[in-house]
């Protein structure tokens, strides 16, 4: 233990002075210059035996040499204290960090290399306030924002999720299987990948997790599982050593052939040049996301110098190339050296956090706290400079997302197919011409569709129902001689036509569905569930799309009309026809029309009362005459003459309105008399429910459950299977053990009415359903393609041809229009009524204005009260207007306009009725008693 203690305390000091001496000699600076510098201890935790660890340590040492050679005037000098993590062992890495913090009291730690190691030791750094700078721990689950003393001198893996997503979206792949290593590094990217794929409508049906210590047999077993599945697009995210074994096994199992798509993340793509040629050969056609590094002269010079130095230090290793992690290590060390110099030479001190802690090399409680740690941390976070890889610019404790290369492995090396940046992603600017140059696994130049219909190469089993009635949709028959089952029908022909539109061939067989005992079943829910239970690959038939069924399976778009309707018998209803004459017009229009006649009668009376003897006399006579004149315009028999031009103007417009009303009424009444010869026996579902009537439904249909939900009693529901059974039940009626109405889907009802249309009819409302659709497993890519095929068929002429082939003329009468209000409403005539009302008001205003002007001396008499003047004007208005030509005397030999001889007593010259004839000349004011 004494030797170990001595080694731990003396050896670093010796190394420091040797290092400074070597630096001075190489730089040709005087040795005494080093005596003015202050050594700063920095820990390094790497796997010293791995290639990545050797490259990383070499780059760190080179960075220190280059930095201080370029800045001899700096007062600080980093002294490395290297620890071995022993094959990336988490416990060994934690022990090494603890030793560096407790015994060496390092100012910062570079490393460890892997995310699991870093995840384990970041809390130690935070406890000691010592920055942990990692250039290769990329798992998004390890966040600098949650661990403030953890600095990621690289990008996390979530940055490459977007270019992977853009690549998948460019080819329209709808299912992707991630294949990743079972640790923090592998699983950290998966939530980000899943979210991004969900945004573009791509599903992850399975996640393939491979242990980091997996044997070849374990890898082969997982690949067999992937091969048995339909998806053929795999995203591989694991260390290069494990990925190499994976691809060698995949090639052996025939999974690097046509139809397969493999995408590797940058953890493998960045080190392709260092992989074994056999591994590269097994990865032909693989796509990858590689970190893009701009080739600069500085980078080229560094790479050449490093290769020479590395080869001298490792004579056994041949043809070792620089890695992106090595460049990151170089930049991270430069950043740390800059930050150390910025902090200064007098601040690197520690203090004991707990004075009572035991003095043990492995006691966490005895870790001293760095007094300069927070300042050093902030100095690192503030740094901005141009490194070998690019801009060293930390954002929230890690580098910003870089530019990526999308590569394609072909031959002995990879080929760049496109560059990806965050700007190009926002514009969706993946060049299609570049993507067309990809050579896929198996040497194919056409992009795989990303999935296979049948992974095992077998023909698809398509379940079909065995129907007793309505066999126009699906008909299962068997040849007694050959025992061969034949499936025909409208649904079958539609499915066959759709499958022919697909850009690829699908082999399938129709399998009639029976229960375990081999007996046909009418339950469509059980038939649909067979797809969920994987007994069928799909179901074709008259299967209605229902929300409850869609919880287990996926439906294609519907290919038939939708809706559940009620079918009832027709009968003649004399009671309704007795009052049919009222139906052409709505109640509102009847009321408005009647009120308009009254108003026109009033207007005519006002305009004619003073000048027309026909509109004078007792009040009852005046009212009757006015109303008779107005209503007689209905039949255009208004025989009274009118003398006022204003009256004639109003009457002409009103007669035009009446003419339009009469013509519309006549046409609508004729239509109703023609159409409504028969009436449905029931027009409302509520009548059935309240009356406890029996209703029918097709056996096995979801309609039975719908009727129960509508509060039909189960005892009042009767099933049927054929159109003949339905006709028999309806014909018997509710009094003979039949039904009052039947409920079924629109396609079945059309077939029924095509056979018995003259006796039955559909009655609204139509209860919305989604029609017939084909059934596929959840997330099946084939279902999506079939849906597009259904659209192509329904929009073309093929669907009409198939309907004519299997169905009779099903253009049956839908009474939804005739049973709803066919009456003409006020909205059709409000314009006419507005014109008539405006004309009448205009005439009234002109007439009253003339009257008031003529007798303005009465209205302007200030000596009388207002009420007196009003009564005086009313009395004047009630008298004849003898100045009118209708009351003037005519010569004796002439006749008046009604043919009355002039010598006969003229009813227009009754001087006794002149009243206030001379009122204008000599007004006789009526005064009230004033008190």
Secondary structure, 3 states (H helix, E strand, C coil): CHHHHHHHHHHHHHHHHHHHHHHHHHHCCCHHHHHHCEEEEEEEEECCCCHHHHHHHHHHHHHHHHHHHHCCCCCEEEEEEEEECCCCCHHHHHHHHHHHHHHHCCCEEEECCCHHHHHHHHHHHHHHCCEEEECCCCCCCCCCCCCCCEEECCCCCCHHHHHHHHHHHHHCCCECEEEEECCHHHHHCHHHHHHHHHHCCCECCCEEEECCCCCHHHHHHHHHHHHCCCECEEEEECCHHHHHHHHHHHHHCCCCCCCCEEEECHHHHCCHHHCCHHHHHHCCCCEEEEECCCCCHHHHHHHHHHHHHHHHHCCCCCCCCCCHHHHHHHHHHHHHHHHHHHHCCCCCCEEECCCCCCCCCCCHHHCEEECCHHHHHHHHHHCEEECCCCEEEEECCEECCCCEEEEEEECCEEEEEEEECHHHHHCCCCCHHHHCCCCCHHHCCCCCCCECCCCCCCCEEEEECCCCCCCCCCEEEECCCCCCEEEECHHHHHHHHHHHHCCCCCCEEEEECECCCCCECCCHHHHHHHHHCCCCCEECCCCECCCCHHHCEEECCCCCCCCEEEEEEEECCHHHHHCHHHCCECHHHHHHHHHHHHHHHHHHHHHHCCCCHHHCCCHHHHHHHHHHHHHHHHCCCCCCCCCCHHHHHHHHHHHHHHHHHHHHHHHHHHHHHHHCCCEECCCCHHHHHHHCCCEEEECCCCHHHHHHHCCCCHHHEEEECCHHHHHHHHHHCCCCCCCCEEEEEHHHHHHHHHHHCCCEEEEEEEECCCCECCEEECCCHHHHHHHHHHHHHHCCCHHHHHHHHHCCCCCCCECHHHHCCCCECHHHCHHHHHHHHHHHHHHHHHHHHHHHHHCHHHHCCCCCCHHHHHHHHHHHHHCCCCCCHHHCCCCCCCECCCCCECCCCCCCCCHHHCCCCCCCCCCCCCCCCCC
